[in-house]
Amino acid sequence: MEHCYPDLSRIIEIIDDYARSRPHLRTLHILHDGAWDHPLVYMQKYRLERTLKDAARAKAKGWAGGPITTVTDSSMVPLAWGEKDWSVAVDVELARNAEVFIGNGYSSLSSQVVALRLGADGGSPEDIRFM
């Protein structure tokens, strides 16, 4: 589990690094294939969002641009009936076009996003971080 689902503190640490180096970043989109209504998944997302939107914490961690203002996730992507199979494609496209991407090295989705960002789009390794 520790390889497949990193500790929340590790995720926040990487976000802190990017927030310090890119003060204009204020939006986070979470790609996740878990059941969003599962209590553990919901609690982790709630804790992550609450932590990143905390202005006092952002200041203490050296975020010059202030806290994250918007947190979205895969469950918020508006899909009509019959379009659920496309949700992964939507997530990949969002991640491919994001300014930065934080992925999991054990995830096939993360590997595909990195391949697209570095190969097809000529992206920079500085824009990609693995947990």
C-alpha positions as CSV (number, residue, x, y, z in Angstrom):
1,M,0.0,0.0,0.0
2,E,2.8,2.5,0.8
3,H,4.0,2.2,-2.8
4,C,0.6,2.4,-4.4
5,Y,-0.8,5.1,-2.2
6,P,1.8,7.4,-0.7
7,D,1.3,9.0,2.7
8,L,-0.6,12.2,2.7
9,S,2.3,14.1,4.3
10,R,4.5,13.1,1.3
11,I,1.9,14.4,-1.1
12,I,1.7,17.7,0.8
13,E,5.5,18.0,0.9
14,I,5.7,17.8,-2.9
15,I,2.9,20.3,-3.3
16,D,4.7,22.6,-0.8
17,D,7.8,22.5,-3.0
18,Y,5.9,23.5,-6.1
19,A,3.9,26.2,-4.3
20,R,7.2,27.8,-3.1
21,S,8.8,27.7,-6.5
22,R,5.8,28.7,-8.5
23,P,3.8,31.3,-6.5
24,H,1.1,31.7,-9.2
25,L,-0.1,28.1,-8.8
26,R,-3.4,28.2,-6.9
27,T,-5.4,25.3,-8.4
28,L,-5.0,21.6,-7.7
29,H,-6.8,18.8,-9.6
30,I,-6.7,15.4,-8.1
31,L,-6.8,12.4,-10.4
32,H,-8.0,9.3,-8.5
33,D,-9.7,6.1,-9.5
34,G,-11.0,5.3,-6.0
35,A,-14.6,5.5,-5.0
36,W,-15.0,9.1,-4.0
37,D,-17.9,8.3,-1.7
38,H,-15.7,5.8,0.3
39,P,-15.1,7.3,3.8
40,L,-11.3,6.9,3.7
41,V,-10.9,8.4,0.2
42,Y,-13.3,11.2,1.2
43,M,-11.4,11.9,4.4
44,Q,-8.0,12.0,2.7
45,K,-9.3,14.5,0.1
46,Y,-10.9,16.6,2.8
47,R,-7.7,16.7,4.9
48,L,-5.6,17.5,1.8
49,E,-7.9,20.3,0.7
50,R,-8.2,21.8,4.2
51,T,-4.4,21.7,4.6
52,L,-3.7,23.4,1.3
53,K,-6.3,26.1,1.6
54,D,-5.0,27.1,5.1
55,A,-3.6,30.7,4.6
56,A,-1.6,30.6,7.9
57,R,0.0,27.3,6.9
58,A,0.8,28.5,3.4
59,K,2.6,31.5,4.9
60,A,4.5,29.4,7.4
61,K,5.6,27.1,4.6
62,G,6.9,30.0,2.5
63,W,4.2,30.1,-0.2
64,A,4.6,33.6,-1.6
65,G,1.4,33.5,-3.6
66,G,-0.8,32.4,-0.7
67,P,-2.8,29.2,-0.3
68,I,-4.4,27.0,-2.9
69,T,-7.8,28.5,-3.7
70,T,-9.4,25.8,-5.8
71,V,-9.3,22.0,-5.4
72,T,-11.1,19.8,-7.9
73,D,-11.1,16.1,-8.5
74,S,-12.1,13.5,-11.0
75,S,-15.6,13.1,-9.6
76,M,-16.4,16.8,-10.5
77,V,-15.8,16.3,-14.3
78,P,-19.2,16.7,-15.8
79,L,-20.0,13.5,-17.6
80,A,-23.3,12.5,-19.1
81,W,-24.9,9.1,-19.0
82,G,-22.7,6.6,-21.0
83,E,-19.6,8.8,-20.8
84,K,-18.1,7.2,-17.7
85,D,-15.6,5.3,-19.7
86,W,-14.1,8.6,-20.9
87,S,-13.3,9.9,-17.4
88,V,-9.8,8.4,-17.5
89,A,-9.2,10.1,-20.9
90,V,-10.3,13.4,-19.4
91,D,-8.0,13.0,-16.5
92,V,-5.1,12.2,-18.7
93,E,-5.7,15.2,-20.8
94,L,-6.0,17.5,-17.8
95,A,-2.7,16.0,-16.4
96,R,-1.0,16.3,-19.8
97,N,-1.8,20.0,-20.0
98,A,-1.2,20.9,-16.4
99,E,1.7,23.2,-15.5
100,V,3.0,20.6,-13.1
101,F,2.2,16.9,-12.6
102,I,2.7,15.0,-9.4
103,G,2.4,11.3,-10.0
104,N,2.9,7.9,-8.4
105,G,5.8,5.9,-9.9
106,Y,3.8,2.7,-9.5
107,S,0.8,3.9,-11.4
108,S,0.3,3.1,-15.1
109,L,-1.8,6.3,-15.5
110,S,1.1,8.4,-14.1
111,S,3.5,6.6,-16.5
112,Q,1.2,7.4,-19.5
113,V,0.9,11.0,-18.5
114,V,4.7,11.4,-18.1
115,A,5.2,9.7,-21.6
116,L,2.8,12.2,-23.1
117,R,4.3,15.2,-21.4
118,L,7.9,14.4,-22.1
119,G,7.6,12.6,-25.5
120,A,4.7,14.1,-27.4
121,D,4.6,17.5,-25.8
122,G,8.4,18.1,-25.3
123,G,7.8,18.8,-21.6
124,S,10.5,19.4,-19.0
125,P,11.4,16.9,-16.2
126,E,11.3,19.9,-13.8
127,D,7.5,19.9,-14.3
128,I,7.1,16.3,-13.1
129,R,7.6,14.8,-9.7
130,F,7.0,11.2,-8.5
131,M,6.2,10.2,-5.0
